[in-house]
Amino acid sequence: MGERQTMAKGADMDMVDLVLTVCLTANPGNCRDEHLYFESHGSLMQCMILAPAELAKWSGEHPRFKIVRWKCAFPDKGRAI
């Protein structure tokens, strides 16, 4: 699994997970998942609205990688954020 980044201010908030599948530009077969977390207020819609800006920001900060897929999901219960 890739590194984890928290986008919200507190761990006790309802969170949604923006899951990116990213591959090395120089080696497209070398892929991994990255997780970005948002305060959700119980809705995946907020993730869908915020995703494009966060995808662009992440891409700019990680030029060696290409985002090949993304989705919004609720984090697995019991998994540390």
N, C-alpha and C positions, 0 to 999 in steps of 0.2 A: 504494500500500500504506500501511497505517497504521503507527503507531509500534510499536516492539518493546520488550517488557519481559521481563526474565529473572527467573525464579522460583527458579533453582537457584544453588548457590554456586560452581560451577566450570564452565568451558567444556569440560573434557575428559570430562564425564559423558555417559551416554546420555540424550538429551533427547527429549521429546515436545512437540508443538506443539498448544496449544488455540487453534483458529482461530475467531474471532468475526466474524460479519458484523453490522455495526452501521449503523444509519441515524439521521440527524438526526430528532428528534421533530417539529420544526417543518417538515421537508421530507423525508418518508419515501422519496422517490425518490433522495435523496443518501446513498448507502451506501458503506462501505469495509470492508476486512478489517483486523482487529487480531490480533496474535499474542502469546500468553502461553506461556512455556516452562516445563517442569517436568522434574525428574530422573525418568526413567522406569524405570530398571532393566530396560529392554528390553520393557516392557509398556504397551499403551494403556489397560489396565484402570485403572491408577493415575490417569491423566488423567480417565477417566470418573467416578471416585470423588471426585477433588478439584474437578472442574469446577463443580458447583453453588455451592460457597462462593466460588470465584474469580469466577464470573459475577455473583453478588450484590455482591461487593466492587467489581468493575469498574463495575457499573451505578451503585452509590452514589457512586463517584468521577467518573463521567461522566454527570451527569443530563440533558444535552442529547441523549444518544443512547439508542436502544433496540436491544437485542440481538435480532435477528430469526432468527439461525441460529448454530449452533456445531457444531464437530466436533473430534475428536482425531485427530492424524496425526503421523507422523514427519516432522521437518523435511527439506526438500530438502537433499541432500548438496551441499556447496560454498557454501551460503548462510550468511552471517554471522548469528550469533544475538546 
